[in-house]
Amino acid sequence: MRSIRWFSWPTALLLPSLALATNPPTTITLKKPAAAAIVPVRPDTFSWHDAQPRPTIPGSSPARLAPYQLQVTKDATFPTVTPTVFPIPPSYPYAINSFVNDSVLAAGPMVFVLDPNALYYWRVFIPTDSGGDGSFAQGSFTTGDQPPEIPVLESPSINAQDIFQGQKFVWHKSDRAVNYRLQIAFDNGFTVGVQDTLVSDTTGSFPSLAYHQVYYWRVRGENTGGPGIWSLVRGLVTTIAPPAKPVMIYPADNAVNASLPGGFSWNQLPVDGWHLQVATDTGFTNLVYVDSTSLVGNAVGATATGLDSGLTYYCRLRGKNSGGVSPWSDWRRFTTYGHVPLRIAPVTGANDVPLRPTFKWSRVPQAASYGLIIAEVRFEGYVQYHDTVINIQSGITDTAYQSDPLPAGHVFVWYAGAAISQQTSFSDYGIFTNVPPLPGPPILKTPAQDSQNVEASYGYFQWDSAPIDPAHGTSAGYRFQLSAENAFAAPLLDSILPFSGLLLTGRLSPGTRYYWRVLATNGNGPGDWSVPSGFTTTPNAPAAPALVSPASNSDSESLTPTLRWRASTGATQYIVALESFVDTDFVELRKDTLTDTSVTVGPLNCDQYYSWSVVALNAGGKGYSVFRGFRTLPDLPGKVVLMKPANGSQNVSIAPTLVWDTVRDAYDFRLVASASADFGSPVIDTLISPEDSNVFAIKGLANDTKYHWRVRSENLAGPGAWSDPFEFTTIVRLPDPVTLVFPAQGETVTGDSTRALWRVGVPNADRYWVAVSKDSAFSGQFIDTAVTDTGKEVRYSAAPGTYWWKVKAHNVAGWGEFSPKQSFIVADPGIGILPKDFKSQFVEFTGGSQLRYGLLKPGHVTIRMFDFRGSLRAVPMDGDQPAGQHDLILPALPRGVYYLSFRAGDFRRQARVLLDR
């Protein structure tokens, strides 16, 4: 059996009809690929030095240079083959066979795909009109490995925001990849602002991305077989530029008597927040005030707490946004006011002061102790009164004091005083509101309870603010917890948030169950936790399904094949696509959505090339298999017509040549021949290739035998119908050597002739060759080749002596071998007993025939009778008889011709007699 594979072939290989150059060029020198080079399976360039001089195409006006012909093949002999079908079959010997006008063929990389790890030969020449190849150059190279699989991108996620300088780009390992090429560009076609880098690991970065710019990135694997296919493209947006260096406005550099608490201001910049530091040294190692949380947005001022009166401090500031932090401002030096304490906390306007607040003020170096006044504020119309003193303290030696609990939700004023030399100097007053009651538990909204397939790389959480009612106050912030178990014993995330929402990017694992809860906080402390809510993230996208059967580029597939693939981890369903090759394109025939790992398709067309692939799906994405192709079975071949030997032929050679008509679509012929009409115990049962022709020579048949034979054609689809059976009969074998009867070896005869007798030649002798000679070498022999009887009257000279004779038989098969030669003696005729004119007489009478003969003198008489086959049938006389006439009654033998041998002494005579009874 043979199989033939077919697949589409690049159009560039269908060679055009071109005029040939008249004269061969000078020698061509190859450039790329170099000798023994390792070339990708998708080569990018073939080049050579231009031929000088280079011939022109005859008759072209204006004169055009003759094209080169580039051939790439695995066959070092570069066979001459003209494609006659499309698509060109894989057995076509050339991987590339193109006419090129320039001394380079570049497609970067080409659409031609070579086999991996294979040795190829290539040559370049200019065909000539004389049929030769002209001068040419020939080289060889080896292809590398099969290119890597497509990488799967991991991070940054799709359409990621605020990507910073030095961001790491991560992807999954790709089979067979040695290196990876990472590319980023301003457009998804990768034509503008392209940057790329080659790395050996599955991560890379770009050190200088533009700020606030949309980018697109992708990755492909590379090895000695060349680059693989690019991954899917992902978009991202880089972060904005970090803020510029800020400028401090207040206090002025080297200011004295700066007010307490310390007030600071600076120029306005577009930032998300500020970082203010106040220290007692220029290195800012002894910090007395740091603020990087409450200074948010575009604030241009702040009040520092914890500063003492009459001391020298240093301050500096920097801004921050999503793009980073600015440089520190130039530091400034200032000295605080030295006699009156400055209020530090609570600050004026505070509305979240705890029910038992701690009051703080600046230190006065000359003060022996401090005092504190707290009064409740009441309002009458627009008039504010604070004459209800709640607490008065004196003799405080520290610059902080925690009061007893104050009524919740009231407005208060407070003063701090410093006792110096029996006199107390009070600060200005500050006003604040203490915290409301604890807030209630928030109501969780997104993701909802028991949500499935929550986006793992972009998790968004949202909840309603704590309720506002007489029993619950508003919230100032929230505490968010995320855990892998509902007891929250070891939270994965525990964060304080200012808003009722949270966006987590890249923090959740695919296909994982999580639990989350939130509590609200205000100045009075935290409220109760919300009811926990659980959700499950989207699983990882399933792996690419591995196709099982049919095998890649298999032939002779069933018209209803079953497509099978291995289960892909995590897949919930599969999409199977089947395509058919029509003209030069694949046309989709069907697309099935399945949960099983196999599907039976069809019935398909005979002898048709199909392509199929499988996509595995789940909530996390898709995994794509490779494409595979197969060809279906051809049509069953037609019925064979037998030709030679013709039906009923006779006398056919025992080594005949059987001939039958050819059949379209036949891959093989099965020939059966038997001596039985039911073809039992065949003498030949063999499979014959059409390449060996529709002729078969049988050897070793038996002679004279009737044979029956038939033929059927077969191909990959199976056997066709048997031909109508023919029969023929072989020729008989050559006759056996005959048996000589008379004269017997050493027999003595007299006279000028004798009757030679022999047995019938078998099988089916139709004539005989009789040879008689005076010598054993049979020189000067007497020959008669037309004897049809088993006896011959042989005449010879009367000279006495020894004679030799032999006989061979003939039938439709030809002449057999001669019998063994025998000799007989011719005696002197004068001693005979009967006269020369002796004739046998037969007298008819009742009961038999009568033979009459005479003896001149007494003697011993022997009379024998033979049938036409030479077999002895009777001996009528064998004894002594007196001289005179004798009558002998012959025995009653069946009707027919007989041969009579008469012997009396030395006298011999033969006669042919007819018994007609």
N, C-alpha and C positions, 0 to 999 in steps of 0.2 A: 504493500500500500504506500502511496505517496500522499502528502498533504500540501496544499498551497495556501499561503497567507496573502491577504490583500489589505492595503490601507492607502489612505490618501497620500499623494506625493506632491511636494511643492511645485507650483506652476512653473517656477524658474527652470525646472529640470526638463520640461517639454521643449526640446531643442528646436529652434526655428530653422527654416530652410534658408541657408546663407550661401552666397557666392564664396568660392575658395580662392586663396592666394595663388598666383601663378608660379612664383619662385619661392623656395624655402628661405627663411630668414637665417641670420647668423645664430650662433648658440645663445640660448636663453639661460640666465642664471637665476636660481630661486633665492628669495630673501627670507620670507616668513611664511610658515614656521620653520625654524632652523632644524637641521638634522638632529634626530633623536629627541626633539622637543616634546614636552608633555603639554597637550593642547586641551582646552575645555571642550566638553561635549557639544557646546554651542560656540564654535570658533568665531572670532570676530574679524579676522583678516587673513587673506592669502595674498602674498605680493611677490613680485619678481622684477628683475631688471629688464627694461624695455629692450627688445631685439633691435639691433642696428646692423644693416638697414632693415626696416620693417616693410614688407611688401604691401602693395595696395590691392584692392579688389578689382579684378579685370572689368573693364567697361564702365566703371563708376565715374560719374561726372557731377561735381568735381571729384578728383581721385580721393577715395576713402581708404584709410589704413585697414588692412585685414585684421579681423578680430582674433584674439587668443581663444583657445579652448582649454578650460581648467577641468580636470577630472580627479576625483578623490574616490578611492575604492579600497576594499580589503584584499583584492586579488592583485598580486604583484605582476601578473601577466597583462593586466588592463585589457580584458576581452572586449571584442567589438559586439555590441548588442544594440539593436534599435527598438525602442519601446513601441509596442503595437496596441497596448490597452491602457486605459486609465480607470481607476488609479493604478499606478505602476506597482507591481508586486514586490515584496521584500527581497525576492531572489534577484531582482534587477541589480547588476553588479556595482553600480555607481551610486555613492551617497551624494556626490555633487558632480554635475556634468553640465557646465555652463559656458556660454560664449561671453567674453568680456572684452570691451573695447580698450580699457586702460590696463596698466600693468599691476592692478590691485583689484581684489574683490573683497569689499568690506561691507558688512551689514550691522555691525556693532551692537550686540552679538547677532550672528546670522540666524535665520529661521531654520537653517539646516541643523538637525540634531543627530549627532553621531552616537554610536554605542560606547558605553564607558569601558575603560581599561582594555582597549582594543588597539591593534596595530593597523595603521592605515598607510597607503601609498598615494602619492599625488604627483601629478605632472602637468606641465603647461606646454602647449605647442600651437602652431598656426597651421591648420589643415591646408593642403595644397591641392591643386586641380588634378594632379597626377595620381591622387588616391593615397599618397603617403602622408605622414604626419609632419614632414618638414623637420627642422631642428627642434629638439624639445629638451626640457630638463625634468628630472624625476627625483623625488625625495620621499621620505617617510617620516612619520611621527607617531606618537602614542597618545591616546586620549586619557584623561584623568578619570577620577571617580565619578559616579553618578552625582549630580548636583544635590545640595541639601534640600530638605523639606522646607516648607514655608514657616517662618517663625511666628509665634503668637505673642502679641504685645501684652505687657502687664501694666506698666505705669510709665508716665502719667496716664490717668484714665481718659476716656473719650471726652473731648472738649473741656479739658481741665483748665481752671482759671488760676491767675496769680502765680504762674510758674517763675521761679527766681533764677538768678544767675547760678550756674553750676548745678542745675537740677539733674538728678540721675535719671536716665532713661533705662528701663528694665524690660526684658522680654524672656520668654521661655526658651530653653535649649532646643535647637533644631537638629534632627538626625543628620549625621554625616557632615555637619558644619565644622570647619577648622577655624575660620574667622567670620566675623559679622561686619557688614557695612551699614553704618547708621547714618541716615540722611535727614536733614531738616531744611525747609524752604518756606518762602512766603506764599507759595501757591501749591495746590494739591497736584499739579502736574509736574512739580519739581523742576521749574525752568527759571525761577526768579529767586535770587538770594540763596542759592543752594550752598549748604555746608555739609561736608560728610567726614566721617572718620572710620578707620578700620580697627576693630578690637578683637581680641581672642576670647573675652568673657561675654556674659549676657547682660552687660550694663555698660553705659557710656554717657558722656556729657559734652556740652558745648560751653566753653568758658565765656563767650561774649555774645549773648543774645541781646537783641534790641529790646528796650523797655516798651511795655504796653503795645505789643505787636502780636498779630495772629500768625501762628506758624502751623506747618503740617510736617509730620515725621513718619518714618517707616524704616524697616530693617530687612535685610536679606542675608542668608548664609552663603558662604563661599568656601570652595575647596579646589583641589587640582582639576576637578571636572568643570570648574567655572562657577559663575554665580547662580544661586537658586532664584526662585520667584520672590518678588517683593512681598512683604506682609501687607495686611490691610493698612490703609492710611488713617492716622488719628490727628485731630486738630487740637490746638491749645492756644491759650492767650497768656503772654508773659506779664509779669507784674509791672506796676508803674515804677518810675525812678524814685530812689530815696530822696527825702527832702534836702534842700540846701542848708548850709550852715546858718543857724539863727544868730540874731544880734540882741544882746541884752540892752534894755532901755533904763530900767530902774531896779536897784539903786545905781546911781552913777558910780563910776570907778573911784575908789578911795573916799566914798561918802562917809560923813560922820554924823552922829546923832540920828541914825536911821531909825524910823519908828518901829515899835514892837506891837503885835507880832510882825515879823519881817514881811514886807510887801515886795513883790517882784513883778516886772512886766518885760515884754520883749516884742519884736516885730512879728506881724502876722504872716504865717506860711500855710500852704495847703497840706496839713498833716492830719493823721488820725489821733495822735496823742503826743504828749511831751514827757520828758524825763528831766526833773529839776533836782540838783544836788547842792547842799550847803555844808561846808566843812570848815574846820579850824586851821587847815593847811592847804597849800597850793597843789599838793599831790592828791588831795581828796581821799586820803586814807582814813582820816578821823571824821567821818560823816556825822553830822548832828541832825540833818534833815534830808529825806529822800522821798520824792513823790513821782511815781510812774504809772499810777492807776487812775487817780481821780482827775488828772490833767489830761483831758481828752478833747478831740475835735480841734477847733480853731481858737481855743482859749488863748488870751494874750497876757494873763496875769495869774498870780497865786500868792497865798499867804503861808509863810513857813512857821511852824510851831516848834517849840523847844529851844528857842534862842534866848540867851540871857542878856540882861541889860549891860551896856558899857563894854561889850567884848567885840573883838575883830573877827570877821567871818569872810569866807570866800564862796562865791556862787558861780555855777555854770549851768548850761541848758542844751538839750538836743531834742530834735523832733523825730517822729517815727511815722511810717505809713506801711502799707502792704509791700512796698518795694524795699524796705529796710530802714535804717536809722541814719540820721545826718551826722556830720562831724559835731563834736562839742563846740559850743560857742566859746569865745575868749572869756576867761574867768575875770570876775570883778571882785575888788576888795571893798568892804564896808565895815563901819563900827556902829553898834546899836546905841539907842538912847539909854541913859544910865540911872534914873531915879524912880520912875513909876513902873510898876509891873505891867506887862502887856499880856492881854488875854490870848491864850493859845487854843483852848478847847473847853466847852463846845464853841465853834465859830459862830458868829452872828448869822442868823438865818437858818441854822441847822434845824431840821424837822424830824430827825430820826434818833434823837438823843435817848439813851436807855433810861428806864425808870429810875435807876440808881446810877446817875452819871458820875464820872470822874472829871473834876474841873482842874485845868492846868493853866499856868501862867509863867511868864518869864522870870528868871532870877534877878534880883536887885542886889548888887554886891554889898551895899551898906545896910541892907535890911537885917534887923534882929529876928523878926518873925513876920508872918503874913496873916491877913484876915480875908474872910469870904462872906458876901451877902447874897442871898437868893430870895427873889420876890416873885409872886405870881402876878401876871398882867391881866387887867380887866379892861374891857372896851365899853365906852358909852358913846354911841355914834361913831364919829371918827376920832374920838379922843382916847388915848391910851393912858391907862393908870397902872402903876406898879407899886402900889402902897401896901400890898398884903405880903409882909415879909414871911417867908417860909422857914428860913434858916440863917443864922448869923454865927460865924465861927471866927475865933481869934486865936493868936498864939500858935499858928500853924508854922512849923519849922521847915517844911518841904514846899516845893512849888506845885504840888498836886494834892487834891483832896477828893475822896469819894463820899458823896452825901448819902443820906437816908433815901428810901424810895420816894419819888415824887408822884403826884397824881398823873395818870396816863392821859395823853392827848391834850395837855394844857400848855399855855405859853408862859415862859419865864424870862426874867432878866437876872444878870449876875454881875458882881463887881469883885475885883481882887485888889487888896491893899497891902502896902509894904510899910512896916513900922520902923521908922528911923528917928532916933533921938526923941523918944516919947511922942512922936507924931506919926500918924498913919496917912499915907497918900494913896488914894484909890484910883484905879484905872477908870476909863470910860466903861459904860455898861455894854453888855452883849445880850442879845435876845435869841431864844431858841425855843423849839417845841419838842417835847419828848415823844417817844415812840407810841404808836397806837397799840391796840391789843395784837396778839399773834395772828398771822394770816391763816386762812383755812387751807386744806390740801388742794393742789391744782387738779384740773380734769385733763387727762391725757387724750390727745386727739390722733396724732399721726406719728408712727404707724399704728393703726387700730389693733385692738386685741386680736391675737392669733393671725395676724397678717402673714401671708406667704409671699415668697419671691420679692422681698424688700431688696432694693438695689444695694449690693455689698460695697461698691466703690463710691457711692454717693448717698449715704444714709441721712435723711432729713427727719428731725424730731420736732414736734410742735405740741403745745398744750395751752389750755386756757389759763388766764391769770387767776390768781386766788380770788374767791368771791368776796364781794364787798357787802357786808351787812352789819347790823349792830354788834354781832358777836365776833366778827372777823375784820381785821383791818386790811388795807392794801399791802401789797408786797413790794419790797425794795429790791429784791433779787431772788434767785432760785438756785437750788442745789440739784444737780442732775447726776444720777447714777445709772451705769450700764453694767450688767453682769451676765455670765453664762449660766447662772443658776438662780432660782427664784428666792433663795434665802439672802442673797446679796452679802454673803460672808466675805467674799474677796472680789469686790467690784473691779471690773476691767477699766472703768472710767468713773471718776468722782470729781465733778467740776462745779465751780460757782459761776453762775451766769447772770448777766444783767437783763436778758431778754427771755421771752417765753418761746424760744426756739433754738435749735442747734443743728448745724450741718457738719456731719462727719465724712471726711473724704479719705478713703484708703485705710480706714481703721477697723472695718468689719471683715470677717472671714466668710467666704462663700459657703452656702449650704449649712449654716449654723443657727441654732436656736438661741435667742437672746431675751433678756428681761430688762425692763427699764422703769424708773420711777423718778418723781420730782417732788421736792418740798419747796415752799415759799418762805422767804425770810424778810424781815423788816428790822428796824432799829431795835425792836424788842426781842429779836431772836428768831429761831426757826419755828415754822409751823409743823403740822403733821405731814407725813409722806402721803403721796397719792396712792391709789390702788395700783399695784404693779401691773404692767402689761407685757405680754410676750409676743414675739414675732420671729419669723424665720427668713434668713437672707436667701437671695438667689443662689443656686448652686453654680459651681464652675461649669463653663461650657463643656459639653461632652467632647471626648477625644475623636479624632477623625476615624470613621469606621474602616476596618481592614477588610477589603474585598476578598472573598474566598473562591467562589466559582461563579461563572466559567473563568478559566485561567486567562491571563492577559493574551490577547491576539490568538486565542484558540480557534481551531477550525472544526468543522463538522459538528457544530452544536445542534441540538434538537430544535425543531420548529416551535416547541413549547418549553423552552429552557427554564430552569429554576435559578434565579439569581440569589446568591447567598453571601452573607457578610458576618463578621464577628460582632458581637454585642459591644457597644461603646459605653464605657463607664459613665453613668449619670444620665444617659439618654432616656427620654420618655417616649419618643416616637422617632420615626425615620421617614425621610422623603426619598423615594427611588425614582430616578429619571432615566428613561430609555430613549435613545436617539438612533436614527437611521441615516446612513450616508447616501445622499441623493445628489447627483452631479458632483459638485465640489464642496458641498456644505452638509452639515449635520442638521437634521430636522427632528424636533422633539416629537415623539410619538405618544408618550404617556408619562404621567407623573403621579405616583401613588404615595399616600400617607399611611404608614403602617406602624404597628407596635411590635411586630415580629421581625426576625432577622432573615427572612427569605420571602420571595414572591415568585410565582410562576407566571410567565408572560407568554403571549402568543395567541393563536398561531401566527408565526412570523413568516416572512417570505423566504423561499429557498435561495441559497447561494447569495445571501445579502450580508453586508457588514453592518454591525450595530455597535453602539457605544453606550455605556451605562455608568452611573455613579450614585452614591448614597450620601445624604446629609443627615447627621444625627442632631436632634434638637432637644433642648430642655429650656426651662425658664432662664437659664444663664447664657444661652446663645446657641451657636451651631458649630458642628465639626464637619469638615468637608473631606470626603474620601478622594482618592485619585480617580481618574477616568480609566476605564478598561474597555477594550473592544473584543468582539468575537465575530466569527462568520458562521452562518447557519449551513446546514446540510444542503448539498445540491439536489436537484430532482433525481428520482430513480432513472437509471439509464433505460433505453429502449430495447426492443427484442432483436436478437441477433439473427441474421439470415445466413445459413450455411451455403457454401459455394462448391468447393471441391474436396474430395471426390464427389461426383454427382450421386444423388440418391439411387441405390440399386446397382452401383458399379460392380463389375466383375473383374477377376484377374488383377486386382489391385496389389501393388507392391507391399511386401511385409514391412517396409519402412516408408509409408506414404507421408506426404505433406498435406496437412489439413488446412484449408483456407476458408475464411468467413468474412462477411462484410463488416466494416467498422461501424461503431455506434457513437453518437454524440453523447458527451458527458460521461463516457466510460473511463474509469481509472484502471480497471483490470478486467480480464476475461477468465472465466473458469471453464476449463475443457474437461469433459468426462467421456471416456470411451470404454465399452464393455462388450464381451461376447454374448451378453444377455440383454434381451429387449427391455428388461426392467432396470438395466444398468447396475445390477448387483455384481459384486466382486469386480470393480472396474480395473482395467489394465492401465489406465492413466486417469488421474484426477489431480489437476494442477491449476495453479493460478498464473496467468500470463499477463505481463504488463503491456499496455498499448505501445510503450516505447520499443518493445520487442516485436512489434507488428502483429497483424491479425493472421499470422501463419505459424503453424507448429508442426514439426517433423517428429512422427512417432517411430520408435525403433523397437525391434524385437517382437513383432506380431507373429502369430502362428500362420503357417500356410493353410490354404484351402479352408478358411474359417470366416464366418460372417460376423462382422462387427457393427455395433451401433454407436453413434456419437452425437453429442449435442454441446452447445456452448451458451453461456449467459454472460452478460456484462455486469460489472459491479462498480460502485463508487462509494464515497463516504456515507451516502444515504442508505446503502444496502444493495442487495442483488436485484437485477431486473428479471424479466421472465426468461425461461429456457427457450432456446430456439426449437423449431420443429426438428425431431430427430432424423438423421440420415443413417443409411446402412450401406455397407459395401462388403464384398467377399474378396479375401486375399487369394493371390495366385497359388496354385499347387506347388509343391517343392520339386526340384529337379529330380528326374528319375534316378532310382538306385542303380548301381551296376547290375546288369542282367546276369543270369546264370546260364552258362553254355551247357548244352546237352549232348549234341552230336556234331562232329566226331568228338569223342571223349579224349582226354589227355592220353597221348600215345596210341590212339586208335589207328589201325591200318586199313586203307581203302584202296580200291583199284579203279581203273577206268580213267576217263578224262574229266570227270566231275563227281561231285558228291553233294548230298543235300545237308546243308548246315542247319541245325536246329538249336533253339534257345528258349528259355522260359519268357513269359510275357513281362515286359518292363513295367514297373510300378513306381509312382502312381501315374495312371492315365497316359501311358505311352501311346503316341500316335504314329510313329515311324522309328526306323532303326538305321544305324550306321554300321555296316559290315566291312571289315578290313581283313584281307588275306595276303600273306607275304611269304616268300621263300626263305626269309631270314627273320630272326626275332626282333630286329630293329625296325622291321616293316618298311624297308626301303624298296621302292618299286612295287608297292602294294597294290592289290586290287581293292577298290573302294566302291561301295554302293550306299548312298545316304538316303535313298527314297524307298527303302523296304518297309512295307506296312504290315507284313505278316511276320510270324515268329520262325520262319524258315526261309532259306535262300539256296537256290541251285547254284553251286559254286563250280565254275569250270576252271581248269588249270592245265598246264602242259602235262603230257603223259609221262614226262620224265619222272622216274621214281625218286623218292627222297622225302625229306621232312618239310612240312609246311606249318605256318603259324596263323592263327586267326583270333579275332576279338570282335566284340559287338558293344555298342552303347545305345541307349534309348533316348528318345526326344519326346517332350510334351510342351504344353503352352509356356512353361517356364524356361525352356531351352534344352540343351543337350546335357545328359548326365555324364558320369564318368564311364570310361571303358571298363568292360569286364576284365578280370585277370586273363591274360593271353594263354592260349593252349596250343599245343603242337599235335599234328597227326602225320602219319606216314602213308605215302602213295606207293603201292606195290606195283610190280610188273603186271600189266593187264593180261598177259598171256597165261597166267596161271588161274584165271577165272573159271568158274564152274558153269555159268550160264552164258548164252550167246550175248553179243553186244546189243542186239536189238530186243533183249528181253523186256517185256512189258507186263505189268500186272494186269490180270483180268479178274473182273468181278462179275460173277454170275448171280443174278437175283434168284433166290429160291425161298421157299417158305422156311422161315426160322433163321435166316441170316444171309451173309454174303460168302461167296466162294472165291478163294485165291488159287490160281493155277500157275505152276512153275515147273521147270524141268531141271534135272541134275545130269551132267555129263558123266559123272563118276560118283561113287558113294562119298559122303562127307557129313560133317556135323553142321546142322542148319539152326540158325537162331533168328527168329522173327519177333520184333518188338513194335508196339504201337504207342504213339505219343499224341496227346491232344494239342490244341493250338497254343497252349501256354508252355508246352515243352514238358508236361508231366507225363510220366509213364503210366499208361492206362491198362495195357495187357501184354502178355508174352504168349502168342498163339503156338509158337514152336520153339523148342530148345532141346534138340536131340539129334542122334545119327539117323540118316536116311539113305536108302539105296539109290543108284542111278535110275533115271527115268522121270516120267511126268508125275506130278503130285497135285492133288486138290486139297486145299485147307479151308475149312469153314471158320470164318472169323467170329470172334465172340460178339454177343449182342450188346453193343455199346450204344449210348444215346446218339441221336441224329447229330451229324456235324462232320467237320473236316478233321482228318487224322493224318499223322505222318507215320509211315511204315519203314522200319529199318530191317533190311534183309542181309544176312551174312551166312555164306556157305564156304567153309574153308577160309581162303584168303580173299574171296570175292565179297565185295560190299556194294550195296545199292540202296538208295532211298527213293521213296515215292510218296506222292500226296494222294490220299484216297478219300472219297466222299461216301459216308454211310447215310443212306436216305431211307430210313425206316419209319 
